[in-house]
Amino acid sequence: MEFKDYYATLGVARTATQDEIKRAYRKLARKYHPDVSKEADAEARFKDVAEAHEALIDAERRAAYDDIAQRHASGRPFEPPPGWDSGFEFSGRGQQGTAGRHADGADARDFSAFFESLFGRAGSEGLRRQAASAMQGQDHHAKVSIDLMDACHGARRTISLRRPVVDAAGQTTLQEHQLEVGIPKGVREGQHLRLAGQGSPGQGGAPAGDLYLEIHVLPHPLFRLDGGDLHLDLPVAPWEAALGASVTVPTPDGAVELSVPSSSTAGRRLRLKGRGLPGAPPGDLYAVLSIALPPALTEPQKQAYASFADAFPGFDPRTALEA
């Protein structure tokens, strides 16, 4: 995916004020509007200009775009880094919505994959927000990343959020603030936590909006999260898989003993009921077996493998590959 330089598209400096961006957009929109322009590529240029304006005219989207532009290496294909928007505070609740039509006729559904990869949700939300009236303060939303163990056990954490603020000179800056948040035990990936009154202030005595935090659970070195279930790769020795064994398995609540049935093979899933994320019902923990082979470094160890092969003369682990 190509990285788009929205400032270059509009022909403005990165320090341009909101008024300068508006003026540049209006000038180019008149020049390339498909109904009046005689330029050969007018329609494509008009869409590019509309997309750049949509990205930069909104203080929240512009701040997020500027942040990721600083991290992008010029000339390289672009892919949004995983979790790049974690910690950004946007207006609105963050639900998926239908993109709207721009004031000058550009349809948000025509915007590029680059725009959608950054603002697929926040962009649509912003378009709706422009038409919203508000005596009550606007709701805000932000994505926050938490550790898996906090999701399992619950915790109280201090989180930092960055909120774009436009100053008197029309420049957008990121203002960081911190909140104390109670993470409920058993919270799921994608679940929203509501912090009442932490959105925009209300007007005329109306109540403030709320802040909705979308939970993202960070990868864990041992456990993989799948809904409320956890998956763990469990290495076993060949003799444990063949003969059966009782092995010690880590769980979020401490180690437990697990019986590995005899004649187990790699990939077999052994279920530990209720050992996943807490909830009603709680998730399960699945131990996925893998066979760990000890290295044959000494002569007795090599002899042991040779004896092993002699005991299974007809065994061919590659029969499934035969046509």
Buried (B, 14 or more C-beta within 10 A) or exposed (E): EEBBEBBEBBEBEEEBBBEBBBBBBEEBBEBBBEEEBEEEEBBEBBBBBBBBBBBBBBBBBBBBBBBBBEEBEEEEEBEEEEEBBBBBBBBBBBEEBEBBEBEBEBEBEBBBEBBBEBBBBBBBBBBBBEEEEBEBBBBBBBBBBBBBBBBBBBBEEEBEBBBBEBEEEBEBEBEEEEBEBEBBBBBBBEEBBEBEEBBBEBEEEEEBBBBBBBBBBBEBEEBBBBEBBBBBEBEBBEEBBBEEBEBEBBBBEEEEEBEBEEEBEEEBEBEBEBBBBBBEEBBBBBBBBEBEEEEEEEEEEEEEEEEEEEEEEEEEEEEEEEE
